[in-house]
Amino acid sequence: MLETAEWICTRCGSTNRTLVPATASEATDECVTCHTRHALERDPRPVRWRAKPVGKAA
Ligand SMILES: [Zn+2]
């Protein structure tokens, strides 16, 4: 079963959404706007996940 993880890009501020397994606590996704990869962590709040950039340093 999948659920929507919503996260805010730390680089450009865009809101992104990705589907993750309902049991997942971590995921990775790429910003649709600036293509920065982020590591996502499930937040206590529903739906919204914490995001931090991975890969290339700024
Ligand atoms: Zn972005």
N, CA, C, O and the ligand as a Tripos MOL2 file, in Angstrom:
@<TRIPOS>MOLECULE
protein
  233   231    59     0     0
PROTEIN
NO_CHARGES

@<TRIPOS>ATOM
      1 N           0.8440   -1.1900    0.0000 N.3       1 MET1
      2 CA          0.0000    0.0000    0.0000 C.3       1 MET1
      3 C           0.8830    1.2440    0.0000 C.2       1 MET1
      4 O           1.8640    1.3300    0.7390 O.2       1 MET1
      5 N           0.5180    2.1930   -0.8330 N.am      2 LEU2
      6 CA          1.3140    3.4110   -0.9680 C.3       2 LEU2
      7 C           0.5770    4.6000   -0.3680 C.2       2 LEU2
      8 O          -0.6530    4.6290   -0.3060 O.2       2 LEU2
      9 N           1.3580    5.5730    0.0710 N.am      3 GLU3
     10 CA          0.7610    6.8170    0.5420 C.3       3 GLU3
     11 C           1.5770    7.9720   -0.0130 C.2       3 GLU3
     12 O           2.7080    7.7930   -0.4650 O.2       3 GLU3
     13 N           0.9920    9.1470    0.0280 N.am      4 THR4
     14 CA          1.6530   10.3220   -0.5100 C.3       4 THR4
     15 C           2.5510   10.9580    0.5460 C.2       4 THR4
     16 O           2.1060   11.2460    1.6570 O.2       4 THR4
     17 N           3.7990   11.1720    0.2000 N.am      5 ALA5
     18 CA          4.7210   11.9390    1.0320 C.3       5 ALA5
     19 C           4.9000   13.3030    0.3780 C.2       5 ALA5
     20 O           5.3190   13.4070   -0.7750 O.2       5 ALA5
     21 N           4.5770   14.3330    1.1290 N.am      6 GLU6
     22 CA          4.7310   15.6980    0.6090 C.3       6 GLU6
     23 C           5.9330   16.3230    1.2830 C.2       6 GLU6
     24 O           6.1000   16.2020    2.4970 O.2       6 GLU6
     25 N           6.7730   16.9930    0.5050 N.am      7 TRP7
     26 CA          7.9770   17.5960    1.0840 C.3       7 TRP7
     27 C           8.3030   18.8830    0.3410 C.2       7 TRP7
     28 O           7.9300   19.0870   -0.8140 O.2       7 TRP7
     29 N           9.0220   19.7460    1.0660 N.am      8 ILE8
     30 CA          9.3660   21.0540    0.5180 C.3       8 ILE8
     31 C          10.8400   21.0510    0.1470 C.2       8 ILE8
     32 O          11.6910   20.7160    0.9700 O.2       8 ILE8
     33 N          11.1370   21.4180   -1.0680 N.am      9 CYS9
     34 CA         12.5270   21.4920   -1.5190 C.3       9 CYS9
     35 C          13.2780   22.5490   -0.7200 C.2       9 CYS9
     36 O          12.8170   23.6830   -0.5840 O.2       9 CYS9
     37 N          14.4570   22.1630   -0.1870 N.am     10 THR10
     38 CA         15.2440   23.1050    0.6020 C.3      10 THR10
     39 C          15.9890   24.0910   -0.2920 C.2      10 THR10
     40 O          16.5070   25.1000    0.1870 O.2      10 THR10
     41 N          16.0400   23.8050   -1.5560 N.am     11 ARG11
     42 CA         16.8050   24.6550   -2.4620 C.3      11 ARG11
     43 C          15.9340   25.7130   -3.1260 C.2      11 ARG11
     44 O          16.3070   26.8850   -3.1880 O.2      11 ARG11
     45 N          14.7640   25.2940   -3.6250 N.am     12 CYS12
     46 CA         13.9360   26.2450   -4.3660 C.3      12 CYS12
     47 C          12.5660   26.4470   -3.7340 C.2      12 CYS12
     48 O          11.7990   27.2940   -4.1920 O.2      12 CYS12
     49 N          12.2450   25.6890   -2.6950 N.am     13 GLY13
     50 CA         11.0000   25.9070   -1.9770 C.3      13 GLY13
     51 C           9.7780   25.2940   -2.6180 C.2      13 GLY13
     52 O           8.6610   25.5010   -2.1430 O.2      13 GLY13
     53 N           9.9670   24.5470   -3.6840 N.am     14 SER14
     54 CA          8.8250   23.9190   -4.3320 C.3      14 SER14
     55 C           8.2560   22.7940   -3.4670 C.2      14 SER14
     56 O           8.9850   22.1070   -2.7510 O.2      14 SER14
     57 N           6.9580   22.6290   -3.5530 N.am     15 THR15
     58 CA          6.3090   21.5000   -2.9020 C.3      15 THR15
     59 C           6.3400   20.3080   -3.8450 C.2      15 THR15
     60 O           5.9250   20.4020   -4.9990 O.2      15 THR15
     61 N           6.8380   19.1890   -3.3380 N.am     16 ASN16
     62 CA          6.9040   17.9610   -4.1210 C.3      16 ASN16
     63 C           6.0760   16.8810   -3.4440 C.2      16 ASN16
     64 O           5.8660   16.9010   -2.2310 O.2      16 ASN16
     65 N           5.6170   15.9500   -4.2450 N.am     17 ARG17
     66 CA          4.8980   14.8020   -3.6960 C.3      17 ARG17
     67 C           5.4260   13.5450   -4.3580 C.2      17 ARG17
     68 O           5.7030   13.5150   -5.5570 O.2      17 ARG17
     69 N           5.5570   12.5090   -3.5460 N.am     18 THR18
     70 CA          5.9720   11.2250   -4.0740 C.3      18 THR18
     71 C           5.2000   10.1300   -3.3600 C.2      18 THR18
     72 O           4.7220   10.3290   -2.2430 O.2      18 THR18
     73 N           5.0770    8.9960   -3.9900 N.am     19 LEU19
     74 CA          4.4040    7.8640   -3.3590 C.3      19 LEU19
     75 C           5.4360    6.9870   -2.6800 C.2      19 LEU19
     76 O           6.4540    6.6320   -3.2740 O.2      19 LEU19
     77 N           5.1690    6.6410   -1.4410 N.am     20 VAL20
     78 CA          6.0700    5.7880   -0.6760 C.3      20 VAL20
     79 C           5.2580    4.6570   -0.0550 C.2      20 VAL20
     80 O           4.0510    4.7980    0.1450 O.2      20 VAL20
     81 N           5.9130    3.5300    0.2550 N.am     21 PRO21
     82 CA          5.2050    2.4730    0.9860 C.3      21 PRO21
     83 C           4.6970    3.0080    2.3270 C.2      21 PRO21
     84 O           5.3790    3.7980    2.9800 O.2      21 PRO21
     85 N           3.5190    2.5830    2.7280 N.am     22 ALA22
     86 CA          2.9200    3.0880    3.9630 C.3      22 ALA22
     87 C           3.7730    2.7800    5.1810 C.2      22 ALA22
     88 O           3.6520    3.4540    6.2040 O.2      22 ALA22
     89 N           4.6330    1.7740    5.0890 N.am     23 THR23
     90 CA          5.4750    1.3720    6.2130 C.3      23 THR23
     91 C           6.8330    2.0680    6.1940 C.2      23 THR23
     92 O           7.6110    1.9060    7.1340 O.2      23 THR23
     93 N           7.1320    2.8250    5.1650 N.am     24 ALA24
     94 CA          8.4450    3.4450    5.0440 C.3      24 ALA24
     95 C           8.5980    4.6030    6.0190 C.2      24 ALA24
     96 O           7.6410    5.3290    6.2860 O.2      24 ALA24
     97 N           9.8140    4.7750    6.5520 N.am     25 SER25
     98 CA         10.0920    5.9410    7.3850 C.3      25 SER25
     99 C          11.0980    6.8610    6.7070 C.2      25 SER25
    100 O          11.3220    7.9870    7.1520 O.2      25 SER25
    101 N          11.7000    6.3720    5.6290 N.am     26 GLU26
    102 CA         12.6590    7.1770    4.8750 C.3      26 GLU26
    103 C          12.4240    6.9390    3.3880 C.2      26 GLU26
    104 O          11.9210    5.8940    2.9750 O.2      26 GLU26
    105 N          12.8000    7.9340    2.6040 N.am     27 ALA27
    106 CA         12.6760    7.7990    1.1590 C.3      27 ALA27
    107 C          13.6300    8.7990    0.5200 C.2      27 ALA27
    108 O          14.1920    9.6570    1.2020 O.2      27 ALA27
    109 N          13.8060    8.6850   -0.7680 N.am     28 THR28
    110 CA         14.5430    9.7050   -1.4860 C.3      28 THR28
    111 C          13.7030   10.1300   -2.6780 C.2      28 THR28
    112 O          12.9570    9.3300   -3.2440 O.2      28 THR28
    113 N          13.8290   11.3800   -3.0500 N.am     29 ASP29
    114 CA         13.0970   11.8880   -4.2010 C.3      29 ASP29
    115 C          13.8660   13.0710   -4.7660 C.2      29 ASP29
    116 O          14.7360   13.6530   -4.1170 O.2      29 ASP29
    117 N          13.5130   13.3990   -5.9950 N.am     30 GLU30
    118 CA         14.1830   14.4890   -6.6930 C.3      30 GLU30
    119 C          13.1750   15.5960   -6.9080 C.2      30 GLU30
    120 O          12.0420   15.3380   -7.3140 O.2      30 GLU30
    121 N          13.5790   16.8350   -6.6360 N.am     31 CYS31
    122 CA         12.6880   17.9790   -6.8240 C.3      31 CYS31
    123 C          12.2830   18.0800   -8.2960 C.2      31 CYS31
    124 O          13.1320   18.0060   -9.1840 O.2      31 CYS31
    125 N          10.9930   18.2490   -8.5480 N.am     32 VAL32
    126 CA         10.5370   18.3350   -9.9310 C.3      32 VAL32
    127 C          10.9930   19.6280  -10.5900 C.2      32 VAL32
    128 O          11.0610   19.7090  -11.8160 O.2      32 VAL32
    129 N          11.3040   20.6380   -9.7880 N.am     33 THR33
    130 CA         11.6440   21.9520  -10.3340 C.3      33 THR33
    131 C          13.1400   22.1150  -10.5520 C.2      33 THR33
    132 O          13.5630   22.5210  -11.6340 O.2      33 THR33
    133 N          13.9600   21.8000   -9.5270 N.am     34 CYS34
    134 CA         15.4000   22.0550   -9.6480 C.3      34 CYS34
    135 C          16.2130   20.7600   -9.6590 C.2      34 CYS34
    136 O          17.4370   20.8050   -9.7800 O.2      34 CYS34
    137 N          15.5450   19.6010   -9.5330 N.am     35 HIS35
    138 CA         16.1830   18.2990   -9.6820 C.3      35 HIS35
    139 C          17.2430   18.0100   -8.6170 C.2      35 HIS35
    140 O          18.1220   17.1720   -8.8190 O.2      35 HIS35
    141 N          17.1550   18.7080   -7.4860 N.am     36 THR36
    142 CA         18.0260   18.3680   -6.3690 C.3      36 THR36
    143 C          17.4770   17.1390   -5.6530 C.2      36 THR36
    144 O          16.2960   17.0810   -5.3100 O.2      36 THR36
    145 N          18.3450   16.1660   -5.4360 N.am     37 ARG37
    146 CA         17.9040   14.9630   -4.7100 C.3      37 ARG37
    147 C          17.8340   15.2620   -3.2190 C.2      37 ARG37
    148 O          18.6870   15.9610   -2.6730 O.2      37 ARG37
    149 N          16.8130   14.7270   -2.5730 N.am     38 HIS38
    150 CA         16.6160   14.9270   -1.1520 C.3      38 HIS38
    151 C          16.3890   13.5820   -0.4720 C.2      38 HIS38
    152 O          15.7790   12.6680   -1.0260 O.2      38 HIS38
    153 N          16.9050   13.5000    0.7500 N.am     39 ALA39
    154 CA         16.5450   12.3920    1.6280 C.3      39 ALA39
    155 C          15.3540   12.8420    2.4520 C.2      39 ALA39
    156 O          15.3620   13.9300    3.0290 O.2      39 ALA39
    157 N          14.3410   12.0110    2.5030 N.am     40 LEU40
    158 CA         13.0930   12.3510    3.1830 C.3      40 LEU40
    159 C          12.9500   11.5110    4.4430 C.2      40 LEU40
    160 O          13.2800   10.3250    4.4530 O.2      40 LEU40
    161 N          12.4620   12.1300    5.4900 N.am     41 GLU41
    162 CA         12.1890   11.4180    6.7420 C.3      41 GLU41
    163 C          10.7470   11.6880    7.1370 C.2      41 GLU41
    164 O          10.2580   12.8140    7.0590 O.2      41 GLU41
    165 N          10.0860   10.6270    7.5610 N.am     42 ARG42
    166 CA          8.6940   10.7800    7.9910 C.3      42 ARG42
    167 C           8.6270   11.7240    9.1800 C.2      42 ARG42
    168 O           9.4100   11.6070   10.1230 O.2      42 ARG42
    169 N           7.6920   12.6520    9.1310 N.am     43 ASP43
    170 CA          7.4920   13.6240   10.1890 C.3      43 ASP43
    171 C           6.3120   13.1830   11.0450 C.2      43 ASP43
    172 O           5.4090   12.5110   10.5450 O.2      43 ASP43
    173 N           6.3030   13.5480   12.3280 N.am     44 PRO44
    174 CA          5.1320   13.2140   13.1560 C.3      44 PRO44
    175 C           3.8210   13.7190   12.5620 C.2      44 PRO44
    176 O           2.7810   13.0780   12.7150 O.2      44 PRO44
    177 N           3.8680   14.8550   11.8900 N.am     45 ARG45
    178 CA          2.6620   15.3260   11.2170 C.3      45 ARG45
    179 C           2.3510   14.4370   10.0230 C.2      45 ARG45
    180 O           3.2640   13.9950    9.3250 O.2      45 ARG45
    181 N           1.0900   14.1750    9.7860 N.am     46 PRO46
    182 CA          0.7390   13.3710    8.6060 C.3      46 PRO46
    183 C           1.1610   14.0640    7.3140 C.2      46 PRO46
    184 O           1.1820   15.2910    7.2160 O.2      46 PRO46
    185 N           1.4810   13.2670    6.3650 N.am     47 VAL47
    186 CA          1.7150   13.6720    4.9770 C.3      47 VAL47
    187 C           3.0310   14.4080    4.7740 C.2      47 VAL47
    188 O           3.8390   14.0070    3.9370 O.2      47 VAL47
    189 N           3.2650   15.5090    5.5510 N.am     48 ARG48
    190 CA          4.4560   16.3070    5.3030 C.3      48 ARG48
    191 C           5.6980   15.6050    5.8240 C.2      48 ARG48
    192 O           5.7500   15.2220    6.9930 O.2      48 ARG48
    193 N           6.6900   15.4330    4.9780 N.am     49 TRP49
    194 CA          7.9410   14.8000    5.3690 C.3      49 TRP49
    195 C           9.0480   15.8430    5.4170 C.2      49 TRP49
    196 O           9.0140   16.8430    4.7010 O.2      49 TRP49
    197 N          10.0220   15.5890    6.2710 N.am     50 ARG50
    198 CA         11.2100   16.4420    6.3180 C.3      50 ARG50
    199 C          12.1330   16.0820    5.1500 C.2      50 ARG50
    200 O          12.2590   14.9140    4.7810 O.2      50 ARG50
    201 N          12.7680   17.0930    4.5820 N.am     51 ALA51
    202 CA         13.6530   16.8450    3.4390 C.3      51 ALA51
    203 C          15.0010   17.4930    3.6840 C.2      51 ALA51
    204 O          15.0880   18.5910    4.2340 O.2      51 ALA51
    205 N          16.0530   16.7970    3.2680 N.am     52 LYS52
    206 CA         17.3780   17.3980    3.2790 C.3      52 LYS52
    207 C          18.0890   16.9860    1.9950 C.2      52 LYS52
    208 O          17.9540   15.8530    1.5310 O.2      52 LYS52
    209 N          18.8380   17.9070    1.4370 N.am     53 PRO53
    210 CA         19.4780   17.6070    0.1630 C.3      53 PRO53
    211 C          20.5730   16.5650    0.3170 C.2      53 PRO53
    212 O          21.2460   16.5000    1.3450 O.2      53 PRO53
    213 N          20.7410   15.7630   -0.7000 N.am     54 VAL54
    214 CA         21.8160   14.7760   -0.7400 C.3      54 VAL54
    215 C          22.5830   14.9460   -2.0540 C.2      54 VAL54
    216 O          22.1450   15.6500   -2.9640 O.2      54 VAL54
    217 N          23.7330   14.2850   -2.1250 N.am     55 GLY55
    218 CA         24.5020   14.3610   -3.3520 C.3      55 GLY55
    219 C          25.3620   15.5990   -3.3730 C.2      55 GLY55
    220 O          26.0000   15.9440   -2.3790 O.2      55 GLY55
    221 N          25.3760   16.2640   -4.5060 N.am     56 LYS56
    222 CA         26.2380   17.4180   -4.7090 C.3      56 LYS56
    223 C          26.0640   18.4580   -3.6050 C.2      56 LYS56
    224 O          24.9370   18.8320   -3.2780 O.2      56 LYS56
    225 N          27.1520   18.9190   -3.0380 N.am     57 ALA57
    226 CA         27.0720   20.0000   -2.0710 C.3      57 ALA57
    227 C          26.7740   21.2970   -2.7910 C.2      57 ALA57
    228 O          27.1190   21.4730   -3.9590 O.2      57 ALA57
    229 N          26.1320   22.1970   -2.0820 N.am     58 ALA58
    230 CA         25.7250   23.4710   -2.7040 C.3      58 ALA58
    231 C          26.9740   24.2950   -3.0400 C.2      58 ALA58
    232 O          26.8600   25.4010   -3.5690 O.2      58 ALA58
    233 ZN         13.8200   22.3380   -5.8700 Zn       59 ZN59
@<TRIPOS>BOND
     1     1     2 1
     2     2     3 1
     3     3     4 2
     4     3     5 am
     5     5     6 1
     6     6     7 1
     7     7     8 2
     8     7     9 am
     9     9    10 1
    10    10    11 1
    11    11    12 2
    12    11    13 am
    13    13    14 1
    14    14    15 1
    15    15    16 2
    16    15    17 am
    17    17    18 1
    18    18    19 1
    19    19    20 2
    20    19    21 am
    21    21    22 1
    22    22    23 1
    23    23    24 2
    24    23    25 am
    25    25    26 1
    26    26    27 1
    27    27    28 2
    28    27    29 am
    29    29    30 1
    30    30    31 1
    31    31    32 2
    32    31    33 am
    33    33    34 1
    34    34    35 1
    35    35    36 2
    36    35    37 am
    37    37    38 1
    38    38    39 1
    39    39    40 2
    40    39    41 am
    41    41    42 1
    42    42    43 1
    43    43    44 2
    44    43    45 am
    45    45    46 1
    46    46    47 1
    47    47    48 2
    48    47    49 am
    49    49    50 1
    50    50    51 1
    51    51    52 2
    52    51    53 am
    53    53    54 1
    54    54    55 1
    55    55    56 2
    56    55    57 am
    57    57    58 1
    58    58    59 1
    59    59    60 2
    60    59    61 am
    61    61    62 1
    62    62    63 1
    63    63    64 2
    64    63    65 am
    65    65    66 1
    66    66    67 1
    67    67    68 2
    68    67    69 am
    69    69    70 1
    70    70    71 1
    71    71    72 2
    72    71    73 am
    73    73    74 1
    74    74    75 1
    75    75    76 2
    76    75    77 am
    77    77    78 1
    78    78    79 1
    79    79    80 2
    80    79    81 am
    81    81    82 1
    82    82    83 1
    83    83    84 2
    84    83    85 am
    85    85    86 1
    86    86    87 1
    87    87    88 2
    88    87    89 am
    89    89    90 1
    90    90    91 1
    91    91    92 2
    92    91    93 am
    93    93    94 1
    94    94    95 1
    95    95    96 2
    96    95    97 am
    97    97    98 1
    98    98    99 1
    99    99   100 2
   100    99   101 am
   101   101   102 1
   102   102   103 1
   103   103   104 2
   104   103   105 am
   105   105   106 1
   106   106   107 1
   107   107   108 2
   108   107   109 am
   109   109   110 1
   110   110   111 1
   111   111   112 2
   112   111   113 am
   113   113   114 1
   114   114   115 1
   115   115   116 2
   116   115   117 am
   117   117   118 1
   118   118   119 1
   119   119   120 2
   120   119   121 am
   121   121   122 1
   122   122   123 1
   123   123   124 2
   124   123   125 am
   125   125   126 1
   126   126   127 1
   127   127   128 2
   128   127   129 am
   129   129   130 1
   130   130   131 1
   131   131   132 2
   132   131   133 am
   133   133   134 1
   134   134   135 1
   135   135   136 2
   136   135   137 am
   137   137   138 1
   138   138   139 1
   139   139   140 2
   140   139   141 am
   141   141   142 1
   142   142   143 1
   143   143   144 2
   144   143   145 am
   145   145   146 1
   146   146   147 1
   147   147   148 2
   148   147   149 am
   149   149   150 1
   150   150   151 1
   151   151   152 2
   152   151   153 am
   153   153   154 1
   154   154   155 1
   155   155   156 2
   156   155   157 am
   157   157   158 1
   158   158   159 1
   159   159   160 2
   160   159   161 am
   161   161   162 1
   162   162   163 1
   163   163   164 2
   164   163   165 am
   165   165   166 1
   166   166   167 1
   167   167   168 2
   168   167   169 am
   169   169   170 1
   170   170   171 1
   171   171   172 2
   172   171   173 am
   173   173   174 1
   174   174   175 1
   175   175   176 2
   176   175   177 am
   177   177   178 1
   178   178   179 1
   179   179   180 2
   180   179   181 am
   181   181   182 1
   182   182   183 1
   183   183   184 2
   184   183   185 am
   185   185   186 1
   186   186   187 1
   187   187   188 2
   188   187   189 am
   189   189   190 1
   190   190   191 1
   191   191   192 2
   192   191   193 am
   193   193   194 1
   194   194   195 1
   195   195   196 2
   196   195   197 am
   197   197   198 1
   198   198   199 1
   199   199   200 2
   200   199   201 am
   201   201   202 1
   202   202   203 1
   203   203   204 2
   204   203   205 am
   205   205   206 1
   206   206   207 1
   207   207   208 2
   208   207   209 am
   209   209   210 1
   210   210   211 1
   211   211   212 2
   212   211   213 am
   213   213   214 1
   214   214   215 1
   215   215   216 2
   216   215   217 am
   217   217   218 1
   218   218   219 1
   219   219   220 2
   220   219   221 am
   221   221   222 1
   222   222   223 1
   223   223   224 2
   224   223   225 am
   225   225   226 1
   226   226   227 1
   227   227   228 2
   228   227   229 am
   229   229   230 1
   230   230   231 1
   231   231   232 2
@<TRIPOS>SUBSTRUCTURE
     1 MET1         2 RESIDUE 1 A MET
     2 LEU2         6 RESIDUE 1 A LEU
     3 GLU3        10 RESIDUE 1 A GLU
     4 THR4        14 RESIDUE 1 A THR
     5 ALA5        18 RESIDUE 1 A ALA
     6 GLU6        22 RESIDUE 1 A GLU
     7 TRP7        26 RESIDUE 1 A TRP
     8 ILE8        30 RESIDUE 1 A ILE
     9 CYS9        34 RESIDUE 1 A CYS
    10 THR10       38 RESIDUE 1 A THR
    11 ARG11       42 RESIDUE 1 A ARG
    12 CYS12       46 RESIDUE 1 A CYS
    13 GLY13       50 RESIDUE 1 A GLY
    14 SER14       54 RESIDUE 1 A SER
    15 THR15       58 RESIDUE 1 A THR
    16 ASN16       62 RESIDUE 1 A ASN
    17 ARG17       66 RESIDUE 1 A ARG
    18 THR18       70 RESIDUE 1 A THR
    19 LEU19       74 RESIDUE 1 A LEU
    20 VAL20       78 RESIDUE 1 A VAL
    21 PRO21       82 RESIDUE 1 A PRO
    22 ALA22       86 RESIDUE 1 A ALA
    23 THR23       90 RESIDUE 1 A THR
    24 ALA24       94 RESIDUE 1 A ALA
    25 SER25       98 RESIDUE 1 A SER
    26 GLU26      102 RESIDUE 1 A GLU
    27 ALA27      106 RESIDUE 1 A ALA
    28 THR28      110 RESIDUE 1 A THR
    29 ASP29      114 RESIDUE 1 A ASP
    30 GLU30      118 RESIDUE 1 A GLU
    31 CYS31      122 RESIDUE 1 A CYS
    32 VAL32      126 RESIDUE 1 A VAL
    33 THR33      130 RESIDUE 1 A THR
    34 CYS34      134 RESIDUE 1 A CYS
    35 HIS35      138 RESIDUE 1 A HIS
    36 THR36      142 RESIDUE 1 A THR
    37 ARG37      146 RESIDUE 1 A ARG
    38 HIS38      150 RESIDUE 1 A HIS
    39 ALA39      154 RESIDUE 1 A ALA
    40 LEU40      158 RESIDUE 1 A LEU
    41 GLU41      162 RESIDUE 1 A GLU
    42 ARG42      166 RESIDUE 1 A ARG
    43 ASP43      170 RESIDUE 1 A ASP
    44 PRO44      174 RESIDUE 1 A PRO
    45 ARG45      178 RESIDUE 1 A ARG
    46 PRO46      182 RESIDUE 1 A PRO
    47 VAL47      186 RESIDUE 1 A VAL
    48 ARG48      190 RESIDUE 1 A ARG
    49 TRP49      194 RESIDUE 1 A TRP
    50 ARG50      198 RESIDUE 1 A ARG
    51 ALA51      202 RESIDUE 1 A ALA
    52 LYS52      206 RESIDUE 1 A LYS
    53 PRO53      210 RESIDUE 1 A PRO
    54 VAL54      214 RESIDUE 1 A VAL
    55 GLY55      218 RESIDUE 1 A GLY
    56 LYS56      222 RESIDUE 1 A LYS
    57 ALA57      226 RESIDUE 1 A ALA
    58 ALA58      230 RESIDUE 1 A ALA
    59 ZN59       233 GROUP 0 **** ****
